[in-house]
Amino acid sequence: MKFSAASAFLIAALCIAPLRADSFDDLAAKAAAARDADQIPQAVDLYRQALQLKPAWAEGWWFLGTLLYDSDQYAPGRDAFASFVKLQDNAPPGFALLGLCEFQLAAYPDALSHLQKALSSGSGLEPQVEQVVRFHQAMTLTKLGLFDQAIHEYLWFPAHGVKEQTMLLGLGLASLRTALLPKDLSADQAPIMAAAGAIAYAWMSGDVAGADTGFHELVAHYPTAPNVHYFYGSFLLDTHPVEAIAELERELQNDPGNAYASGLLALTMVRAGHQDEAESMARKAATNHPEASVAQYVYGLILSRSGDKSAIEYLEKATQLDPVNIDYHVALAGAYSKFGRNDDAYRERVATIALARGTDPRAHH
């Protein structure tokens, strides 16, 4: 059989013509099919091809991000969710998974910002996802040394009946002012953190007797461990101030530079009317340890009562470190008023009332 010259030319043209590229719709359909079939590498590749054709495809960024996150590919997962939230900036699940990727990448300030955003919009998260996000937020706060904020976030867990061993380790780390993650604990460190977490959980749950028993065992087994006596002293402060002072003094015997114990001890002295004696201790703790909220607060309180305008700086710092502590806001409002900053005083009083009533989002846990 012979081909005509025209037929031969047509066949040659067909052989060298490029194959038709898949359309966006074809790639999106194939990506969904691969995802449904659990063919993860193929699905990832197909979603990436589709997104090259249509970068504004929010659903594609979402599915690509979830596939990468579930495959422990956190860096590209972060990038996918960052693209998703640019397109869907009111989607809590997107910010949640973006923050979780950043947490895994040790980008803790970014992780905190996005985890908080995920929780700030009335949630919109599935209960199981919300629990994971809240735990990672609390761990991130602890890792960043924002222990008071972390402890406030941990209140959510006993309030919702959630009690899990890794969570108790995280709560113990926050309670003992230790800027680590549960996964970073050595075999020697884990038991004390678990014990401290169980005590804090009992205390938060209203089991005062159980917490007190736990504290006695904790100080007996770990008498020189950092912040153990401070932790117990903070528990005793409002009901047994004399015993609290003894515990704080024991903490300072173990660690004379402990700003949390110094600040709390100075506060007990102020409450007892010994402000002059407390001032030196409070000044040293606040100056040397700007991260210790109680030290900032008590020194600011002393300065305010003494008529020193620089009190505002310390009280503002205290409220930044522990935004839900009503005492800090009351003191700051008083200082603003005392030094003629009436608009700021009004704003701070409004914030205080909102916290007290539970209408300020920061008060929710």
C-alpha positions in Angstrom: 0.0 0.0 0.0 1.3 3.4 -1.0 0.8 6.7 0.8 0.4 9.8 -1.3 2.8 12.7 -0.7 0.0 14.6 1.1 -0.7 11.7 3.4 2.9 11.3 4.3 3.2 15.0 5.1 0.1 14.8 7.3 1.4 11.8 9.2 4.8 13.5 9.8 3.1 16.6 11.0 1.0 14.6 13.5 4.1 12.8 14.8 6.0 16.0 15.6 3.0 18.0 16.9 3.1 18.5 20.7 0.6 16.6 22.8 -2.3 18.8 24.1 -1.5 20.0 27.6 -4.1 19.1 30.2 -6.5 21.9 31.0 -7.0 23.2 34.5 -10.2 21.3 34.9 -8.5 18.0 33.8 -5.7 18.5 36.3 -8.1 19.4 39.1 -10.2 16.3 38.4 -7.1 14.1 38.3 -5.7 15.6 41.5 -9.0 15.0 43.3 -9.1 11.4 42.0 -5.5 10.8 43.1 -6.2 12.3 46.5 -9.3 10.1 46.9 -7.2 7.0 45.9 -4.6 7.9 48.5 -2.0 8.4 45.8 -0.3 11.2 47.7 2.8 12.0 45.6 0.7 12.0 42.4 -2.0 14.2 44.0 0.6 16.7 45.2 2.2 16.9 41.7 -1.2 17.3 40.1 -2.3 20.0 42.5 0.9 21.9 41.9 0.4 21.7 38.1 -3.2 22.9 38.4 -2.2 25.8 40.7 0.4 26.9 38.2 -2.5 27.4 35.8 -4.8 29.0 38.4 -2.9 30.4 41.4 -6.2 31.9 42.8 -7.7 28.4 43.3 -8.1 28.5 47.1 -9.5 24.9 47.3 -6.3 23.7 45.5 -4.0 25.4 48.0 -6.1 23.9 50.8 -5.9 20.3 49.5 -2.2 20.7 48.6 -1.5 22.0 52.1 -3.3 19.2 53.9 -1.6 16.6 51.8 1.8 18.1 52.6 1.0 18.5 56.3 -0.2 14.9 56.6 3.1 13.8 54.9 5.2 15.8 57.4 6.3 18.1 54.7 5.9 21.2 56.8 7.9 23.8 54.9 6.0 23.4 51.6 2.8 22.9 53.6 3.4 26.3 55.3 3.8 27.9 51.9 0.6 26.3 50.6 -1.5 27.4 53.6 0.0 30.9 53.4 -1.3 31.1 49.9 -4.6 29.8 51.1 -5.2 32.3 53.8 -4.3 35.2 51.4 -7.3 34.1 49.4 -9.5 33.1 52.4 -8.5 35.4 55.2 -11.6 34.5 57.4 -11.0 30.8 57.4 -9.9 29.6 60.9 -8.8 26.1 59.7 -6.4 27.7 57.3 -4.7 29.7 60.0 -4.8 26.7 62.3 -2.8 24.5 59.9 -0.5 27.3 58.9 0.3 27.8 62.6 0.8 24.1 63.1 3.2 23.9 60.2 5.2 26.9 61.6 5.3 25.2 65.0 6.9 22.1 63.5 9.4 24.4 61.8 10.2 26.1 65.1 9.0 29.4 63.7 7.3 30.1 67.1 6.4 33.8 66.9 4.7 33.2 63.5 3.0 30.1 64.8 1.7 31.9 67.8 0.2 34.7 65.7 -1.6 32.3 63.4 -2.8 29.9 66.0 -4.2 32.8 68.0 -6.0 34.0 64.8 -7.4 30.6 64.2 -9.0 30.7 67.7 -10.0 34.3 67.8 -13.0 34.3 65.4 -15.4 32.2 67.5 -13.3 29.3 66.3 -15.1 27.6 63.5 -12.8 24.7 64.1 -13.9 21.1 64.6 -13.6 20.2 68.4 -10.7 17.8 67.8 -8.8 20.3 65.8 -9.5 23.1 68.3 -8.0 20.9 71.1 -4.8 20.4 69.0 -4.6 24.1 68.2 -5.1 25.1 71.8 -2.4 22.7 73.0 0.1 23.9 70.4 -0.7 27.5 71.3 -0.1 26.8 75.0 3.2 25.0 74.2 4.3 27.9 71.9 3.6 30.4 74.7 5.7 28.3 77.1 8.5 28.0 74.6 8.6 31.8 74.2 8.8 32.3 77.9 5.2 33.7 78.2 4.3 31.4 81.1 1.4 33.3 82.5 -0.3 33.4 79.2 0.4 29.7 78.7 -1.2 28.8 82.0 -4.3 30.8 81.2 -4.6 28.9 77.9 -4.2 25.6 79.7 -7.3 26.4 81.8 -9.4 25.3 78.7 -8.4 21.6 79.2 -9.8 20.9 82.7 -12.8 23.1 81.8 -13.5 20.7 78.9 -12.5 17.5 80.8 -9.4 16.9 78.6 -6.6 15.2 80.5 -3.8 13.6 78.5 -0.2 12.9 79.5 1.6 15.1 77.0 -0.7 17.9 77.9 0.1 17.5 81.6 3.8 17.6 80.7 3.2 20.9 78.9 1.2 22.3 81.8 4.0 21.3 84.2 6.6 23.1 82.0 4.5 26.3 82.1 3.9 25.9 85.9 7.6 25.5 86.6 8.6 28.3 84.2 10.6 26.1 81.9 10.8 27.2 78.3 10.9 23.8 76.7 8.5 21.6 74.7 7.4 18.2 76.1 9.3 16.4 73.3 12.5 18.1 74.5 12.4 16.7 78.0 15.0 14.2 79.1 14.1 11.1 81.0 15.2 12.8 84.2 13.1 15.9 83.6 9.8 14.3 82.6 8.7 12.9 86.0 8.8 16.3 87.8 7.0 18.0 84.9 4.3 15.4 84.9 3.9 15.8 88.6 3.7 19.6 88.4 1.2 19.3 85.6 -1.0 17.0 87.5 -1.0 19.4 90.5 -1.8 22.4 88.3 -4.6 20.4 86.7 -6.1 19.6 90.1 -5.8 23.2 91.2 -7.4 24.4 88.0 -10.2 21.9 88.4 -11.0 23.2 91.9 -9.5 20.1 93.6 -7.7 22.2 96.2 -7.1 19.3 98.6 -5.7 17.2 95.9 -3.4 20.0 94.7 -2.2 20.6 98.3 -1.4 16.9 98.7 0.5 17.0 95.4 2.4 20.0 96.4 3.6 18.4 99.7 4.8 15.4 97.7 6.5 17.6 95.0 8.5 19.7 97.5 9.5 16.5 99.4 10.8 14.7 96.3 12.2 17.8 94.5 13.3 20.3 97.2 16.0 22.0 95.1 14.4 21.8 91.6 13.9 25.2 90.0 10.6 27.0 90.7 9.1 24.2 92.8 8.9 26.4 95.9 7.8 29.3 93.8 5.0 27.2 92.4 3.8 26.1 95.8 4.2 29.7 97.2 1.9 31.0 94.4 -0.7 28.4 95.4 -0.5 29.4 99.1 -0.4 33.2 98.5 -4.0 34.1 98.9 -5.0 31.7 101.7 -1.8 31.1 103.7 0.4 34.1 103.1 2.8 33.3 105.9 3.4 29.8 104.5 3.7 31.3 101.1 6.5 33.6 102.2 8.4 30.7 103.6 8.1 28.8 100.3 9.2 31.9 98.3 12.2 32.4 100.6 13.2 28.7 100.1 13.0 29.3 96.4 15.4 32.3 96.7 17.7 30.2 98.9 18.0 27.8 96.0 18.1 30.5 93.3 18.7 34.1 94.6 18.2 35.5 91.1 14.7 34.0 90.7 12.6 37.0 89.5 9.3 35.3 89.9 9.9 34.4 93.5 11.4 37.8 94.2 8.5 39.6 92.6 5.9 37.5 94.4 7.7 38.0 97.7 7.9 41.7 97.2 4.2 41.7 96.5 3.4 40.0 99.8 5.5 42.6 101.5 3.6 45.4 99.8 0.3 43.9 100.8 1.6 43.7 104.4 2.4 47.4 104.3 6.2 47.0 104.0 6.6 48.9 100.7 9.9 50.4 101.5 11.5 47.0 102.3 10.0 45.6 99.1 11.2 48.3 96.7 14.8 47.2 96.4 13.9 43.6 95.7 11.2 44.5 93.2 13.5 47.0 91.4 16.2 44.4 91.0 13.8 41.7 89.8 12.0 44.0 87.3 15.2 45.5 85.9 17.1 42.3 85.5 14.2 40.2 84.3 11.9 42.1 81.9 10.1 38.8 81.1 8.8 38.3 84.7 5.3 39.8 84.8 4.9 39.8 88.5 8.2 41.7 89.0 7.1 44.3 86.5 3.8 44.7 88.2 4.9 45.0 91.8 7.7 47.4 90.9 5.3 49.5 88.8 2.8 49.5 91.7 5.5 50.7 94.2 6.6 53.4 91.8 3.0 54.6 91.2 2.3 54.8 94.9 5.5 56.8 95.3 4.5 59.3 92.6 7.0 58.2 90.0 5.7 58.5 86.5 8.0 55.7 85.2 5.5 53.3 86.9 3.5 53.3 83.7 6.3 51.7 81.8 6.5 48.7 84.2 2.7 48.3 84.5 2.3 48.4 80.7 4.9 45.7 80.4 3.1 43.6 83.0 -0.2 43.8 81.1 1.6 42.8 77.9 3.1 39.8 79.5 -0.1 38.7 81.3 -3.0 40.3 79.4 -5.8 38.6 81.4 -4.6 39.6 84.9 -7.2 42.0 86.1 -5.0 43.3 89.0 -2.4 44.4 86.4 -5.0 46.4 84.4 -6.5 48.0 87.6 -3.0 49.2 88.6 -2.3 50.5 85.1 -5.6 52.3 85.0 -4.8 53.9 88.3 -1.4 55.0 87.2 -2.7 56.5 84.0 -5.3 58.5 86.0 -2.8 59.5 88.6 -0.4 61.0 86.0 -3.1 62.7 83.9 -3.5 60.3 81.0 -7.3 60.2 81.4 -8.1 58.8 78.0 -5.7 55.9 78.6 -7.2 55.4 82.0 -10.7 55.2 80.6 -9.6 52.7 78.0 -7.9 50.6 80.6 -10.9 50.6 82.9 -13.1 49.5 80.0 -10.7 46.6 79.4 -10.7 45.7 83.0 -14.5 45.6 83.2 -14.6 43.5 80.0 -12.1 41.0 81.5 -14.1 40.8 84.8 -17.3 40.2 82.9 -15.7 37.7 80.5 -16.7 39.7 77.5 -13.1 40.4 76.5 -12.0 37.6 74.0 -8.7 37.4 76.0 -10.7 36.1 79.0 -12.0 33.1 77.1 -10.4 29.7 77.6 
